[in-house]
């Protein structure tokens, strides 16, 4: 007699498994523990076999009958339902192992012994940025799909978008080497992305290279004013013209703030000063504090430092124009604050004095996210201190909200 939902619900466990048959080899096995499992007993190639069809009530009586009917259709076609299920599971596992994300994760693990902690963290972060394609079979990811994913990253900055393209290229090359895909669509996107904003300004963005740069800046043997400017430049990452024309009247050391109007956009801007910057400026104040400019020219206190002073100092320290420039401190901060310290891109853009608009298209004012930016600037200064003093390139474990 076929089973009914009422009979199934009323079935009570016994000391031994109890079988309630529905017909055609389909039955419900009531376990001593109370579990109710659907089974199908069938014969294939002269051998008796059993196939699990799920548990009740997750799989209802109607669902169990549907699965049973599908199995019988396979059997009628000369296919072993049990082996078919194994093949489907294997195919599912194979697809899961061959997604872009799985191949990328395997590549990162395979290279983990050769990657620094920072490089590994950056690779994982870039993979996170490429989430739109992470669950797709790597062989199915073509140029348009990859480009669409990278377009979403451009809000974080073109440099990050270019890094994501380069990372994707590494994944595709690894996939080709391991037989998962045959093409590298990242290579075809070389000319599809806009160049990095201000890309003609050379910069260092790898912690392993930034650390010796910072030590060189702090070891500069030139004049005290230039020494101070070199120490402050990477910490505040303002435009070079804004740094060299900084006025004492705009700086409040007690409040640890520098307020001025940007020359490029003619908009008010606030630079929260980390404690390290305040210390440098306090030490400099006895030398230049009676004048107008924080960093006056050697040719006269009534004029600002020359626009080439910082770059000339970098050259003297062995960094040519193709390696690092005064403007490059901005790219350094933008990239590392995002990719290593994990701060929100809009916080970074605000601090760079770039035009940032709210959801209604209105420009934010200079106090937007000031508390969060203050924390970011101090974290940045502390991180650079760690690089400079002990070569610590391990990113601070945080994600700014």
C-alpha positions as CSV (number, residue, x, y, z in Angstrom):
1,X,0.0,0.0,0.0
2,X,1.5,3.4,-1.0
3,X,2.6,5.7,1.8
4,X,0.7,8.8,2.9
5,X,2.0,12.0,4.7
6,X,-0.1,11.1,7.7
7,X,1.5,7.6,8.0
8,X,4.9,9.1,7.7
9,X,4.3,11.7,10.4
10,X,2.9,9.1,12.7
11,X,5.8,6.6,12.2
12,X,7.7,6.1,15.4
13,X,11.3,4.9,15.8
14,X,11.9,1.4,17.1
15,X,15.0,-0.4,18.4
16,X,15.9,-1.4,14.8
17,X,15.5,0.6,11.6
18,X,11.9,0.4,10.4
19,X,11.2,0.4,6.6
20,X,7.9,1.8,5.2
21,X,7.5,0.9,1.5
22,X,5.8,3.1,-1.1
23,X,6.2,0.9,-4.1
24,X,8.7,0.3,-6.9
25,X,11.6,-0.1,-4.4
26,X,11.0,3.3,-2.8
27,X,10.8,3.2,1.0
28,X,11.3,5.4,4.0
29,X,13.7,4.1,6.7
30,X,12.9,5.3,10.2
31,X,16.0,5.2,12.3
32,X,16.2,4.4,16.0
33,X,17.4,8.0,16.5
34,X,14.2,9.3,15.0
35,X,15.6,10.3,11.6
36,X,13.6,9.4,8.5
37,X,15.6,8.7,5.3
38,X,14.3,8.0,1.8
39,X,15.9,5.0,0.0
40,X,15.4,3.4,-3.3
41,X,16.3,-0.3,-3.8
42,X,16.9,-1.2,-7.5
43,X,18.8,-3.7,-9.6
44,X,21.4,-2.8,-12.2
45,X,23.4,-5.4,-14.3
46,X,22.0,-8.1,-12.1
47,X,23.1,-6.5,-8.8
48,X,21.0,-5.1,-6.1
49,X,21.8,-1.5,-5.2
50,X,20.5,1.3,-3.0
51,X,20.3,5.0,-3.6
52,X,19.7,7.7,-0.9
53,X,17.1,10.2,-2.0
54,X,17.2,12.6,1.0
55,X,15.7,12.9,4.4
56,X,12.2,13.7,5.5
57,X,10.7,16.3,6.0
58,X,13.4,18.2,3.9
59,X,12.4,15.9,1.1
60,X,8.6,15.5,1.1
61,X,6.8,12.4,-0.1
62,X,6.0,14.1,-3.4
63,X,9.6,15.1,-3.9
64,X,10.8,11.6,-3.1
65,X,8.5,10.2,-5.7
66,X,9.8,12.6,-8.3
67,X,13.4,11.6,-7.6
68,X,12.4,8.0,-7.7
69,X,10.7,8.5,-11.0
70,X,13.7,10.3,-12.5
71,X,15.9,7.4,-11.3
72,X,13.6,4.9,-13.0
73,X,13.8,6.8,-16.2
74,X,17.6,6.6,-16.1
75,X,17.5,2.9,-15.3
76,X,15.1,2.4,-18.3
77,X,17.7,4.1,-20.5
78,X,20.4,1.7,-19.4
79,X,22.1,4.2,-17.0
80,X,22.9,3.3,-13.4
81,X,21.4,6.1,-11.3
82,X,24.0,5.7,-8.5
83,X,26.9,6.0,-11.0
84,X,25.1,9.0,-12.6
85,X,25.0,10.7,-9.3
86,X,28.7,10.1,-8.6
87,X,29.5,11.6,-12.0
88,X,27.4,14.6,-11.4
89,X,29.0,15.2,-8.0
90,X,32.5,14.8,-9.6
91,X,31.5,17.3,-12.3
92,X,30.3,19.8,-9.6
93,X,33.5,19.4,-7.7
94,X,35.5,19.8,-10.9
95,X,33.6,23.1,-11.7
96,X,34.1,24.4,-8.2
97,X,37.9,23.6,-8.4
98,X,38.1,25.4,-11.8
99,X,36.4,28.7,-11.0
100,X,38.5,31.8,-11.4
101,X,38.5,32.2,-7.6
102,X,39.5,28.6,-6.9
103,X,42.4,28.8,-9.4
104,X,43.5,32.2,-8.0
105,X,43.4,30.8,-4.5
106,X,45.4,27.7,-5.5
107,X,48.0,30.0,-7.2
108,X,48.3,32.1,-4.1
109,X,48.8,29.0,-1.9
110,X,51.3,27.5,-4.4
111,X,53.4,30.7,-4.3
112,X,52.9,31.4,-0.6
113,X,56.4,30.4,0.3
114,X,57.8,33.0,-2.1
115,X,55.4,35.9,-1.3
116,X,55.9,38.4,1.6
117,X,53.0,38.8,4.0
118,X,52.1,42.1,2.3
119,X,52.2,40.6,-1.2
120,X,50.0,37.7,-0.1
121,X,47.5,40.1,1.6
122,X,47.4,42.3,-1.5
123,X,46.8,39.3,-3.8
124,X,43.9,38.2,-1.6
125,X,42.5,41.7,-1.6
126,X,42.7,42.0,-5.3
127,X,40.9,38.6,-5.6
128,X,38.2,40.1,-3.4
129,X,37.9,43.1,-5.8
130,X,37.4,40.6,-8.7
131,X,34.4,39.0,-6.9
132,X,32.1,39.4,-10.0
133,X,34.1,36.7,-11.8
134,X,35.3,34.7,-8.9
135,X,32.6,32.0,-9.1
136,X,32.7,31.7,-12.9
137,X,34.6,28.8,-14.5
138,X,37.9,30.4,-15.4
139,X,37.6,29.1,-19.0
140,X,34.3,31.0,-19.4
141,X,35.8,34.4,-18.3
142,X,36.4,36.4,-21.5
143,X,37.6,40.0,-22.1
144,X,34.2,41.7,-21.7
145,X,33.5,39.9,-18.4
146,X,36.9,40.7,-17.0
147,X,36.6,44.3,-18.2
148,X,33.2,44.7,-16.5
149,X,34.6,43.5,-13.2
150,X,37.6,45.8,-13.4
151,X,35.4,48.8,-14.3
152,X,33.8,48.4,-10.9
153,X,37.3,48.7,-9.3
154,X,38.1,52.0,-11.0
155,X,36.3,53.8,-8.2
156,X,39.2,52.8,-6.0
157,X,41.6,54.4,-8.3
158,X,43.0,53.6,-11.7
159,X,46.2,52.2,-10.2
160,X,44.2,49.6,-8.3
161,X,42.3,48.8,-11.4
162,X,45.6,48.2,-13.3
163,X,46.9,46.1,-10.4
164,X,43.7,44.0,-10.6
165,X,44.2,43.5,-14.4
166,X,47.8,42.4,-13.8
167,X,46.8,40.0,-11.0
168,X,44.1,38.5,-13.2
169,X,46.7,38.0,-15.9
170,X,48.8,36.0,-13.4
171,X,45.8,33.8,-12.6
172,X,45.0,33.2,-16.2
173,X,48.7,32.2,-16.9
174,X,48.6,29.8,-14.0
175,X,45.3,28.4,-15.2
176,X,46.9,27.8,-18.7
177,X,49.9,26.1,-17.1
178,X,47.6,23.8,-15.1
179,X,45.2,23.0,-17.9
180,X,42.2,24.9,-16.7
181,X,41.9,27.5,-19.5
182,X,43.5,28.2,-22.8
183,X,43.5,32.0,-23.1
184,X,44.6,35.1,-21.1
185,X,41.9,37.8,-21.6
186,X,43.8,40.1,-19.2
187,X,46.5,40.5,-21.9
188,X,43.8,41.8,-24.3
189,X,42.8,44.6,-21.9
190,X,46.2,46.3,-21.9
191,X,44.9,49.3,-23.9
192,X,41.3,49.2,-22.6
193,X,41.9,50.9,-19.3
194,X,42.5,54.6,-18.8
195,X,46.1,55.4,-17.7
196,X,46.7,56.0,-14.0
197,X,45.8,59.5,-13.0
198,X,49.0,61.5,-12.8
199,X,50.7,58.4,-14.1
200,X,53.7,60.4,-15.3
201,X,54.6,61.1,-11.7
202,X,56.8,58.2,-10.6
203,X,56.1,56.6,-7.3
204,X,56.9,53.7,-5.0
205,X,53.9,51.7,-3.7
206,X,55.6,48.4,-2.5
207,X,56.3,48.4,1.2
208,X,59.6,46.6,0.6
209,X,60.7,49.6,-1.5
210,X,59.1,52.3,0.5
211,X,60.9,51.3,3.7
212,X,64.4,52.2,2.4
213,X,63.0,55.4,0.9
214,X,61.7,56.5,4.2
215,X,65.1,55.7,5.9
216,X,66.8,57.7,3.2
217,X,64.5,60.7,3.7
218,X,65.1,60.8,7.4
219,X,68.8,60.4,6.9
220,X,69.1,63.4,4.5
221,X,72.0,65.6,5.4
222,X,70.9,68.8,3.7
223,X,69.4,71.9,5.4
224,X,67.0,71.7,8.3
225,X,64.1,73.1,6.3
226,X,64.5,70.5,3.5
227,X,65.0,67.8,6.1
228,X,61.7,68.7,7.6
229,X,59.9,68.9,4.3
230,X,61.1,65.4,3.3
231,X,59.9,64.0,6.6
232,X,56.5,65.6,6.3
233,X,55.8,65.0,2.6
234,X,54.9,61.3,2.7
235,X,52.9,61.8,5.9
236,X,50.5,64.5,4.6
237,X,50.7,63.6,0.8
238,X,49.4,67.0,-0.4
239,X,50.3,68.4,-3.8
240,X,54.0,69.5,-3.9
241,X,52.9,73.1,-4.5
242,X,50.7,73.0,-1.4
243,X,53.5,71.7,0.7
244,X,56.2,74.2,-0.3
245,X,53.8,77.1,0.1
246,X,52.4,76.0,3.5
247,X,51.9,79.0,5.8
248,X,52.3,78.9,9.6
249,X,49.0,80.9,9.8
250,X,47.1,78.0,8.4
251,X,48.5,75.4,10.8
252,X,47.2,74.8,14.3
253,X,49.6,72.6,16.1
254,X,47.4,72.4,19.2
255,X,44.5,71.2,17.2
256,X,46.8,69.2,14.9
257,X,45.2,70.6,11.8
258,X,46.3,72.3,8.6
259,X,43.5,74.3,6.9
260,X,44.0,76.0,3.6
261,X,42.4,76.5,0.2
262,X,43.7,74.3,-2.6
263,X,45.2,76.1,-5.5
264,X,44.0,73.5,-8.0
265,X,40.3,73.4,-7.1
266,X,40.0,76.6,-5.1
267,X,38.2,74.7,-2.4
268,X,38.8,74.7,1.4
269,X,40.7,71.6,2.6
270,X,41.7,70.2,6.0
271,X,44.7,68.0,6.6
272,X,44.7,66.3,10.0
273,X,48.2,66.2,11.3
274,X,49.5,63.0,12.8
275,X,51.6,63.3,16.0
276,X,54.7,62.6,14.0
277,X,54.0,65.6,11.7
278,X,53.3,67.8,14.8
279,X,56.7,66.8,16.3
280,X,58.6,67.7,13.1
281,X,56.8,71.1,12.8
282,X,57.4,71.9,16.5
283,X,61.1,71.3,16.0
284,X,61.1,73.5,12.8
285,X,59.1,76.3,14.3
286,X,62.0,78.0,16.1
287,X,63.8,78.3,12.8
288,X,61.0,79.5,10.5
289,X,58.0,80.2,12.7
290,X,58.5,84.0,12.7
291,X,58.2,84.0,8.9
292,X,55.2,83.4,6.7
293,X,56.2,80.1,5.2
294,X,56.7,76.8,7.0
295,X,59.3,75.8,4.4
296,X,60.9,79.1,3.2
297,X,63.5,79.4,0.4
298,X,67.2,79.4,1.2
299,X,67.3,82.6,-0.9
300,X,65.0,84.5,1.4
301,X,62.4,83.9,4.1
302,X,59.8,85.9,2.3
303,X,59.5,83.4,-0.5
304,X,58.6,79.7,-0.4
305,X,60.8,76.8,-1.1
306,X,61.6,76.2,-4.7
307,X,59.3,73.9,-6.6
308,X,62.2,71.7,-7.4
309,X,63.7,71.4,-3.9
310,X,62.1,68.1,-2.9
311,X,62.8,66.5,-6.2
312,X,66.4,67.6,-6.1
313,X,66.7,66.1,-2.7
314,X,65.3,62.8,-3.9
315,X,67.9,62.9,-6.7
316,X,70.6,63.5,-4.2
317,X,69.4,60.5,-2.3
318,X,69.7,58.3,-5.4
319,X,66.1,58.3,-6.6
320,X,65.8,59.4,-10.2
321,X,62.7,60.9,-11.9
322,X,61.7,57.5,-13.2
323,X,61.6,56.0,-9.7
324,X,60.2,58.7,-7.3
325,X,59.0,62.3,-7.4
326,X,57.5,64.7,-4.9
327,X,54.1,64.2,-6.4
328,X,54.6,60.4,-6.1
329,X,53.9,60.5,-2.3
330,X,50.2,61.0,-3.3
331,X,50.1,57.8,-5.4
332,X,52.0,56.0,-2.6
333,X,49.4,56.9,0.0
334,X,46.4,56.3,-2.3
335,X,47.5,52.8,-3.2
336,X,48.8,51.7,0.2
337,X,46.0,53.1,2.2
338,X,43.6,51.2,0.1
339,X,45.3,48.0,-0.8
340,X,47.3,47.4,2.4
341,X,45.6,49.3,5.3
342,X,42.1,48.8,3.8
343,X,40.7,52.3,4.2
344,X,37.6,53.3,2.3
345,X,38.4,54.9,-1.1
346,X,36.1,57.9,-0.4
347,X,38.1,58.7,2.8
348,X,41.3,58.6,0.8
349,X,39.9,60.7,-2.1
350,X,38.7,63.3,0.4
351,X,42.1,63.5,1.9
352,X,43.7,63.8,-1.5
353,X,41.4,66.9,-2.0
354,X,39.8,65.2,-5.0
355,X,36.3,66.1,-6.0
356,X,34.0,63.7,-4.1
357,X,30.2,63.9,-4.4
358,X,27.4,62.6,-2.3
359,X,24.6,60.3,-3.7
360,X,22.7,63.5,-4.8
361,X,25.6,64.8,-6.8
362,X,26.6,67.5,-4.3
363,X,30.2,68.1,-3.4
364,X,31.0,67.1,0.2
365,X,32.4,69.9,2.3
366,X,35.9,69.8,3.8
367,X,34.8,68.5,7.2
368,X,33.2,65.3,5.6
369,X,34.4,62.2,7.5
370,X,37.0,64.3,9.4
371,X,37.0,62.1,12.4
372,X,37.6,59.0,10.3
373,X,40.3,60.8,8.2
374,X,42.0,61.9,11.4
375,X,42.3,58.3,12.5
376,X,43.4,57.3,9.0
377,X,46.2,59.9,8.9
378,X,47.5,58.7,12.3
379,X,47.4,55.1,11.3
380,X,49.2,56.0,8.1
381,X,52.0,57.8,10.0
382,X,52.3,54.9,12.5
383,X,52.5,52.4,9.6
384,X,55.2,54.4,7.8
385,X,57.1,54.6,11.1
386,X,57.1,50.9,11.3
387,X,58.4,50.6,7.8
388,X,61.2,53.1,8.5
389,X,62.4,51.9,11.9
390,X,62.2,48.2,11.7
391,X,61.2,47.3,8.2
392,X,57.8,46.0,9.4
393,X,55.8,45.5,6.3
394,X,52.9,43.6,7.9
395,X,49.7,45.5,7.3
396,X,47.8,46.7,10.3
397,X,44.8,44.4,10.8
398,X,41.9,46.7,10.3
399,X,39.3,47.6,7.7
400,X,38.0,51.2,8.0
401,X,34.3,51.5,8.0
